[in-house]
Amino acid sequence: MVKSLSVKKRWEVVFLHCHRLGPKLPISKIAKNLKVSRGSINHWVDIYKQTGEVEELPKSGRKKVTGLKEDQLIKEVSLEHPESSAHQISKLLSSMNVPVSASTIRRRLKSMGMLYTHPISKPLLLKNHRSSRLKFAIENQNRDWSKVLFTDESTFQLFPNSRKLWMKRSKKLVYRRVKHSQKIHAWAGFSQSGFGKIITFTGILTSSRMIDIYKEGLIQPPIILFDGDWTLQEDNDPKHTSKVAKKWKLDNSIDRMEWPSNSPDLNPMENLWRVVKYKVRNLHPQNLKQLEAAIHLTWSSLPKNLAWKLVNSMPNRIQRVIEEKGDTIDY
């Protein structure tokens, strides 16, 4: 293997052996005096004679075993069969008399910017769902979203089951998964001007408990979040649309926005929950009391500009739904 030399040493070798102003010493003598192998001297002398410089020549690297035609076929098959692994694509290509190994297929697809990974999960929308979403988007193109209180419920597990770990290939780490992890549920709301109150609870959310949450979460915080009239946003969960809940909101003059079914991608609360859960998980709570404290601590430390950014994404979400004719959007 040729030893790499500093640029200064390379020029010294060239000068001593073949430069027009040099002493023209033999390679063996140069090698002995500079304590450099003959192979290294020959290497840099050859490069100088070829280029007049002492910079390393670009290496060709490993020769590709596939051409443009094979690469295009790999791409077409992967797009036609997106669920197929590299091994399965290799078998499909072999049946077309195009033998390509699975490892080559992986390299080619990665170089094309493609990944074999889990797709984003979105709800299955029926025709009536898309129609109601499109109608909602068209009717709310000019809504003032700064006057809307976005709300939602979510569940926090003490020990989430899905996690990724760095580990050595030679030693697999074992993660002891809790089959039925303890949980805490949370209801919260926010507007463009900031975050309202977060209410945590355990057990089943009934209609009567929903009224208690409304009393605690909707009466006082909105006075702080809004100067004047405001509108409540919530999904179509049966607890929200029950007769008891509707009557309470009517009696308390709370205007509820009609919301299309199967539309979590329209509610910025979904994005906010992901942020909160990530921060809570990084606090590593070990019991329900610590989990509840972590939820409240995280909520209280959320930056105000985050609320502003989330609410200001609504016009773009609405426009995207219209462009997609009511179908799901990437939010």
N, C-alpha and C positions, 0 to 999 in steps of 0.2 A: 504493500500500500504506500503510495506517494505521500510523504510528509508535507504538510502545508507550511510554507515559509512566509515571513513578513514581506511586505512589498519592498522594503529596504534591502533585505537579504536577496530577494529575487534579482533586483537590479545589480547587486554586487556580483552575483553569479554570472549574469549576462556580460557585465563589464570585463570580468576576469577571463572569460572564455572566448567571446565572439564579437565584442564591441570593437569598432574600428579604431578607437583610441586606447583600447585595453592591451594587456600584455599577451593575450592569446594563450593562456595557460591550459594544459590538458585537464580533462574532467577529473581524472584520478587525483591530481595534485590539489585541485580546488576542493574536492570532497574531503581530503585529508586535512587541509588547512582550516576549512570552515566547519568541519565535523558535520557534514551533510552527506546523505547517501548519493551514490551515482544516479540512482533512479530519479531522485528529486531534481538533480542538476539537469539531467537529460530532458525531464518534463518541462521545466521552465525555459530551457534553451530552445526546445521545439516550438513552444508557444510564441516566444519572441520572434523566431524566424518566420512563423506563419502570420503574425499580426503586427509585429513591431512594438508590442506592448507586453506587460507581464500580468495581465488580468486573466482570471480563469475563464476558459471557454465555456459557453452555455452547454449543459448536458442534455442529450436528447431524451433521457429517461426511458422508462419501460415502454416498449412498443405496444400500441393499442391492438387488441385482438379483434376489435370490431371496427367496421367502417361506418360511414354516414348512413348507409342503407340499413345496416343492422341496428344502429342507434335509434333511428327513426322508428323501426319496427318495435324495439323495446318500449319506446315511449307510447306508441299506439296501443300495444297490448296492455300496458299498465293502466292506461286511461279507460280502455274498454272493459278491463277486469280489475277495478280498483281495490277489491277485497283480496286479491291474490297476492301471496307472499312472493319473494324473489325465487324460491324453489319452485313454486307453482308456475310462475311466469317462464322459468327455465324449461319446464316440461312442455308448456304450450308452444314455446319456440321450437323445441326439439321435434314436436309433431308437425311443424312447418318446414322441417329440414334446415333449421337455423340453430345449430348447437352453441349455446352460450351459457356459461356457468352462472350460478346464483350470485357469487361474489362479484363477478363482472357486471351483472345486472344492477346490483346495489350501487356500485361505483358510478355507473352511467346515470342512473336515476338521481343520485345525490348531486352529480355535476349539473343536472338539469334543474336543480332546485326543488326536487320532489322528496317527500318524507313518507315513510310507512308508519303512521301514528294513528292515535284515536281521533275520530272525527268529532266535531263539536255537536253535542246533542241538542236538537231542537224539537219542539212538539210537532206531531203530525197534524197538519191543518187540513180540514175538510173544506169543501167549496163554500159552505156557509160561513166558516171561520174567516176565510180570506175575504169574503164579501163584507162581513161586518168590520174587519180591520181596515179595509180600503175605505169604507163609508166613514168610519171614525176618523181616519187620517184626513180625508177631504174636508170633513166638517170642522176639524180642529187646526187647519193650516194657519189661521190667524189668531189663535188663542194666546193670551198673555200667560205664559207658564210661570211667571214670577208670582202669580196669585194662586198657585196650586200647592197643596200639601200632599206630598207623595208618602204613602204608608205601605207597610207590608209586615208579615210575620216570617220568622225563620227559626231554625233549630240548630243549636250548638251542641255537638257531642263532646263529652269529656275526653275521649280518646278516639279521634277520627281514624277510620279504617284505611283510607287511601293516603299513602305517603310514599315518597321516593327517598332512597338512601344512597350515599356514596359507599362503595364497598370494593374490596379487592376481588379480582376474578377468581383467585385461588381459594378464597374463603367467603362463603355466603353467610351473611348476617341473618339471624332469625328474629323476626318481630312478632311478639306475642300479641295477637289480636284479641281484643275484648269482643265477644260475640254480641252482647247486648249492652252497649256503652250507655252510661247515664247521660241524660240530656237536660238542657235548659232551653226553653222557648223564649223568644223575644219579639216584641212588637215595637216598631219605631216609626218616626216620620221626620221629614225634613223639607225645607223649601229653599228657594234661591238665596234667601237671606241667612240661612243657618240651619242647625240641627235642633229638632225638638227633643222631646223626652223619650228615652228608651225604657220599656217596661218588661221585666223578665218574670217568668212564671214557669211552673212545672205542672204536669198533669194534662188533662184534656181541655182544649179550648171550647167552651160551650157558649151559647148565645148570651146567657146571663153574665158570664165572665167577660165576654166581648164588650158588653155595656159598661162594666167596671173599667175596662181599659179605655174605652171612649171617654168616660168621665175624667179619668186621670190624664189621658194623653191629648185630648182634643179641646178641652175647655180653656185651660190656662196657657199652654205653650203657643197656640196660634196668635194670641193677643200680642206676644212678643215677636213672633215671626212675621206677622202681617200688620199693615197699617190700613185697615178697611176690610172690604169683603174678600173672602177667599173660598176656594173649592177643594173638597176632599177627593183625593184619588185613592182607590183601593180596588183589588181584584174582585172577582165574583164568587168568592168563597161563600158557602151557605151561611156561615156566621155573620157575614157582612150583609147578606141579602135577606135574612130572616125577617119575619113580621115585627119581631121585638126590636131588632136593630134599626129597621126602617122607621118605625114609630119614634124611637128615641132621637134619631137624627132629624126627623120632621119636627118634633117637639122642641128641639134645641136649635132650630133654624140652621142646620148644617147642610150645605148644598153639596150633594155627592155627584161626581162626574160619572156618566155612563162609560163603562170600560169594556172593550171587546174581550171575549174569552180567548184563552190560550195565547196571551200576549205578554209573557215575561220580558221579551226583548224590547218592549216599549217602556217598561218601568225602570227608571234609573236606580230604584231601590235595590234591584237585583245586583247591579254593579257594586253598589255600596256594601251590600252584605258580603260579597267576595273579599273586599278590602278589609272589612271588620274581622271576618273569620281568619284571614291570613295573619293579621296582627295579634288576635287572641291566641292562635295556635303557637305563635312565637314567644308568648309569655309562659308557656308550658304549665298550665294549671294542673294540679294533681287531685283535686276533689271538687265537688259541686260548688262549695263556698268560694274557692279560688277561681273557678270558672265564671261564676256570676260576677265576681269582683273584676275579673279581666275584661268581661264584656262591657261593664260600665266605665272602666278606666279607658278602654279603647275608644268607646263612643264619645266620651268627654274630651278626648285629645284629637279628634278629627279636625283638620284644618278647614276654616270657613270657606276658603276658595274652592275646596272640593265640591261643596254643595252647589256653588255657583256654576262650576264646570259641568256637573251632572245635569242640572236643570237646563242649562244652555245647549245641551245636546239634543233636546226634544225637537226643535224645528228640523234638525237633520234626520232624526229618526222618522218623523212624520213624512218627510219628503221621500225617504228611502222606501217606506211602505207603499207610497203611491207609485214609485218607480217599479217596485216589485209586484204591483197589482194585488197587494194584500198579503203576499207571502212573507216568510220570516226574513229578518235582516240580521246583519252581523253586529250585534250589540250584546 
